[in-house]
């Protein structure tokens, strides 16, 4: 459908569009999930032929009286924010069961409802897709010029050398503070900051209590989000986060923090970067703790009060925000290939910031450096870590990549490729 006609906004193409089309050709129904305001409704509307918005009072009334009536319409039919009427899940499942057609329904949701006895499995009927906020690639009008394609790297292609001037440090900071939420991308910085603070406050005051019985004031959730932001892209213990939150919730325990993080995951506000666990050549132990990220690096920045002027003199905080931005964009691109993004670290301190794994067994090693001048150091770090991994079990990486904030695109003598994040494409 034409989103400009239906919703008043022209659709901006997203990386997930291809994945959505493939899913609709494969399954009877597609479940599109993601954080509130990340663009799910627009993406689904772009792919749908008819729709029902469950947060519309009139539609909610119909759903309460005759839920099956909401399903009537040209396929693919969008049921937006379906979790507000959970009975739709089983109705869609039954409708799919009785049809041989594919792509009948698209369900979108900003929260994962708790499983219960009335909601049967969607296995074999639904394909689940996760949409994230916009990548740096998606925010730029002409993003593919001299771009470095992740798919092409996995296929063995070498990127074109590009030694032209890239972004400077200030421009990298500007990109990090620009939200990836579609409605905020073009908004002036002061206004987008207010909207992001309101977003976090809404998560704390409305969204979280809807999913779990809150034992603490909403300020505890605000403080938890800030604590995660302070430990962004790091392996952090719940006990550490609990200490950070006790300024507003003195009695909070690590167990309660774990519960709240679980709720934030169900809201897609928090995401775990799981550890990669290959065989090692040494007796070192693998670290298996996940790293935590927020839905968008700009959310982390605003929760820390990190302005452009502050980040200009705080490259350490900027570095963590940038690493999380790289994880975010790599996850969007790798998911489009059916893969995952993990991290590697052993007890001797060898680590890889990102390990991209594909279903066919191919994988890639990625290091993140804020400054282009540290690309060689990043390549050395990758080499040292690869020496610890038993390649007889996992094979050699399809490519080695150092992603920088500033810097250029080129291949180093050892075969490692480096490029700035704003040049990375699907």
C-alpha positions, 0 to 999 in steps of 0.5 A, spaced: 500 500 500 501 507 499 504 509 506 503 516 503 496 515 502 494 511 508 499 514 513 501 521 511 508 519 510 512 516 504 515 510 505 523 510 506 526 503 503 529 499 509 534 493 509 528 489 512 524 489 505 527 484 502 527 479 508 519 481 508 518 479 501 521 473 502 517 471 508 511 473 505 512 468 499 514 462 504 509 462 510 502 463 511 503 469 516 509 474 518 510 476 525 514 483 525 517 485 532 521 491 534 521 497 539 516 502 539 517 507 533 522 503 529 518 503 523 514 497 523 507 499 521 510 503 515 514 497 513 508 492 514 504 497 511 508 498 505 508 490 504 500 489 506 494 490 501 489 491 507 490 493 514 487 493 521 490 498 527 489 494 533 490 501 537 484 504 534 478 504 539 473 503 533 477 497 531 478 495 538 471 495 539 470 490 533 475 485 536 472 485 542 465 483 539 467 479 533 475 478 533 474 474 526 471 480 523 478 483 524 481 478 519 477 480 513 481 483 508 485 483 502 492 479 503 497 480 506 492 483 511 496 487 517 494 487 524 498 492 527 499 492 535 496 485 535 498 484 542 493 488 544 488 483 542 492 477 543 486 472 541 488 474 534 494 469 534 490 463 535 485 466 530 490 467 525 493 460 526 487 457 524 486 461 518 493 459 516 491 452 517 485 452 513 489 455 507 494 453 502 496 460 500 502 464 503 503 471 505 496 471 508 497 476 514 502 480 517 502 481 525 506 487 528 508 488 535 512 492 540 512 487 546 512 480 546 506 478 550 507 472 556 506 465 553 499 462 556 495 456 555 491 459 550 496 461 545 498 455 541 505 455 537 506 458 531 511 453 528 510 452 521 505 457 520 509 464 522 515 467 520 518 471 526 522 477 523 525 483 528 526 490 525 531 495 528 531 502 528 535 505 522 542 504 520 547 509 518 546 506 511 538 507 511 539 514 513 543 517 507 540 519 501 545 516 496 548 511 501 551 506 496 557 510 493 563 506 494 560 502 499 562 496 502 557 490 501 557 485 507 554 480 502 559 481 497 565 480 503 562 474 504 562 472 497 569 473 497 569 480 493 574 485 495 572 492 496 574 498 492 579 502 495 577 509 497 582 514 500 577 520 500 576 524 506 571 521 510 567 523 516 571 527 522 570 526 529 565 531 530 561 528 524 561 521 527 559 524 534 553 527 530 551 521 527 551 517 534 547 522 537 542 522 531 536 517 532 535 511 528 527 512 529 524 514 523 520 520 525 526 523 529 531 522 523 530 529 520 528 532 527 533 538 530 537 535 535 534 539 541 527 536 539 529 529 538 533 529 545 526 531 548 523 526 544 528 520 546 527 522 554 520 522 553 521 515 550 525 512 556 520 515 560 514 512 557 518 505 557 518 506 565 512 509 566 507 505 562 510 499 558 514 496 563 508 496 568 504 493 563 508 487 562 510 486 570 508 488 577 513 493 578 516 493 585 519 500 585 518 507 582 519 508 574 525 512 576 528 505 577 527 503 570 530 510 568 536 508 572 537 501 569 537 504 562 542 509 564 546 503 567 546 499 561 548 505 557 554 506 562 556 499 561 554 499 553 557 493 549 560 490 555 559 484 559 556 486 565 553 483 572 546 484 574 550 485 581 553 491 578 547 494 575 543 493 581 549 498 585 548 503 580 540 503 581 540 503 588 541 511 588 533 511 587 531 504 589 536 502 595 533 495 596 533 492 589 536 486 588 540 483 582 534 478 581 529 484 580 534 487 575 534 480 571 527 481 571 526 488 569 532 487 563 527 481 561 521 485 560 526 491 557 528 485 552 520 483 551 519 491 549 525 490 544 529 496 548 535 492 550 538 487 546 543 481 548 549 480 544 551 473 545 558 470 546 561 465 540 564 459 543 568 456 538 574 450 540 580 453 542 588 451 541 589 453 548 587 451 555 584 458 556 576 458 558 571 462 554 567 468 557 560 466 555 556 472 558 552 476 553 554 484 552 548 488 553 545 494 548 540 499 547 535 499 541 538 505 539 545 508 540 542 515 541 537 512 546 544 510 550 547 517 549 541 521 551 540 517 558 547 519 559 546 526 558 552 525 553 551 532 548 556 533 542 560 538 547 561 532 552 563 527 547 568 532 543 572 531 550 570 524 552 572 519 546 572 513 551 564 514 552 564 515 544 568 509 543 562 505 547 557 508 543 560 507 536 561 500 538 554 499 539 552 503 533 557 498 529 553 492 533 546 495 531 548 496 523 552 489 523 546 486 526 541 489 521 545 487 515 547 480 518 540 478 519 538 480 512 543 474 510 540 469 515 546 470 520 547 472 527 552 477 530 556 475 537 562 476 540 568 472 542 573 473 549 577 468 552 580 468 559 587 471 557 583 477 554 583 475 547 577 478 544 573 480 537 568 485 538 563 482 533 563 475 530 558 474 524 556 467 523 551 465 517 547 458 517 552 455 512 558 455 516 561 461 514 563 466 519 567 473 519 571 477 525 570 484 526 574 489 530 571 496 532 576 502 532 573 509 533 579 512 529 581 510 522 588 511 525 587 505 529 585 500 524 592 497 524 592 496 531 585 493 530 588 488 525 593 486 530 588 484 535 584 480 530 590 476 528 592 475 535 585 472 537 584 468 531 591 465 533 587 462 539 581 459 535 582 452 533 580 453 525 580 445 524 573 446 527 570 452 525 575 454 518 578 460 517 574 467 517 571 469 510 574 475 511 577 480 517 574 487 518 576 493 522 570 498 522 572 505 524 568 512 525 573 516 521 578 513 516 578 510 509 577 504 505 582 499 503 585 492 504 591 491 509 597 487 507 595 481 511 588 481 507 584 485 513 579 490 510 578 496 513 572 501 512 568 507 516 561 505 518 558 510 514 561 506 508 558 499 510 552 497 506 548 490 506 
